[in-house]
Amino acid sequence: MLIDCYECKAQVSDSAASCPHCGAIPLDPARSLPVDVSDLDMKFRTMFWFLIKLSFAAVPAVIVIYTAWTVIGGVLSPLLHM
């Protein structure tokens, strides 16, 4: 069955995951997933080690971004200084 999209008012199938015209997700509460928010009970020592591991995990990403920036800058620099 076709229904009207609440965003763009286009005809959309009622079983579509999103509107093919504007990408809006249907507001059907029967098809939405429940969300449970819970409290994080984390000890300071556990949180400290988590942040240390997170900082070490970010190092390769920084190296990749720096390398890509250097290579792109090296390629574009001669082209822009004609």
N, C-alpha and C positions, 0 to 999 in steps of 0.2 A: 504494500500500500504506500502511496506517495503522501508525504506531509510537507508542510512549508518550513523551510529553515528559519529559525528565529533571528538570524543575523541578516541574511541577504534576501529572504523570502522566496528563494528558488525552490522548485519541486525536488525533494530528496526522498529516497527510499527510507522507510522507517527502520530497516535493518542495517543501514549504512553506519559505519563507525564515525564518519565525519562528512560534512558537506563537501562535495567535489568542487563547488564553485568558490567558497570562501574558506573552507577548512574548519568551520565551527563544529564543535563536538556537541551532540545532542544533550539536552538537559533532562534526560529521562532518569529519575531517581531509581527506578527498578533495575536499570542496567549499570548503574555506577557501583564501584567497589567501596566497601566500608573502610574507613580509616580509623585506626586506634592509635591514639597518642599516649605514650607511656613515659614515665619519668626515668631518666638515666641516673642510676645510683653507682657512680664510678669513684673509686678511691683515688686520692691524689697521686699516689705512686703509679697506679695504672694509667691515669691520664697523662702523667709526666712522660712515661715510656711511649705511650701512644703518640704524643707530640714529637718526641725524638725520632721515632720511626717515620712519621709523616715528613719531617724535615729531610731525612735521608732519602726518602722516596721522591722528593721534589727535585733533587740534584740532577738526575738524568734529564728531566724535562727542561730544566734551565740550560743544560749543555746543548740539547737539541735545538732549543729556540735561539741560543746565542750563535750556534753554528749556521743555522738557516739564515739568520739576520746578517752574518758576516758574508756568506756566499751571495745572498741577494744583493747586498751592498756592494760587493766586489764586482758583480756583473753589471749592475745598473750605474755605478759611479763613472766608468768611462763613457757610457752612452749619454749621460746627462751633461758631461763637461766637454761638449763638442765645440 
